[in-house]
Amino acid sequence: MTSTRITSPMTPGSDPTLAAPLVDALQRFAALPRVLVAMDFDGTLAPLVDEPMDARALPGSEELLNELSCLPETLVALVSGRALADLIELTRLAEPVLLVGSHGVERSSEAQAPSRDATEQTRFAALDADLATVLRDHPRARVERKPHSLVLHTRGLSGQETEAAVRAAEEVVTRHTGLVVTPGKEVLELATRHVGKGVALLELAQEHSVDSVLFVGDDVTDEQAFGVLRPTDLTVKVGQGDTAAQHRVDDEAQVLALVRALLELRRRAARPATNCMDPSRNTPDEA
Ligand SMILES: [Mg+2]
């Protein structure tokens, strides 16, 4: 594949080489008047780890996103399946970066996350109790409680154990109505309330009247977003596997290179203004 080396200082061990068609697409995207830059977290900015709360973005990537968000007409969002509270704890992204959690259900820009109403609360509690039986039979699996979903985690289990635990959880699902079931990498998410990353991104794009959305992600729920974004948007899959995205990068290190390249391109295209109150957050001009 033709490649273009575009970046400046690298993270040790990373290969910052982005494919030429992706660099061309980033150049066109960066030149648009108003854009939304959206990233998944796990497997995109942060390498996957066994213990979910140990996940951290690759060094430098959050700082670059913070800087990008300070450029004019440049909205930056983290769009993850994680609960918003986890994103706040795990990341060092600062306003005006927008954090979108629970596949679009929760937003850091909203004063209060939507709470469960009485009906949802009852459904959630019944599902929680039923999933406890799965954990009794498969004690190495874990259940994570998010505000509007329960997530079965099978990371660290053998293939056979995973299959049995997922089968048991799917059996539980048949006893409940109105759940949105989303498989992911070593997770099975059962949501009592659902938006979806694709809908969340389209809503943000409309609310902020952006000309284009860049979305980078690695997992099943990101494919749903790749599938609904418009041809004028820019989609990038991280890693191997079938994808509906227009472009692909190998790993989190290349995502870091992508963000760095986009920041440089957008700086060149931007008018001299900032979204941020604190000018010390802007890196001095390297020119
Ligand atoms: Mg991911």
Boltz pocket constraint, residues with backbone or C-beta under 6 A from the ligand:
constraints:
  - pocket:
      binder: B
      contacts: [[A, 40], [A, 41], [A, 42], [A, 43], [A, 44], [A, 217], [A, 218], [A, 219]]
      max_distance: 6.0
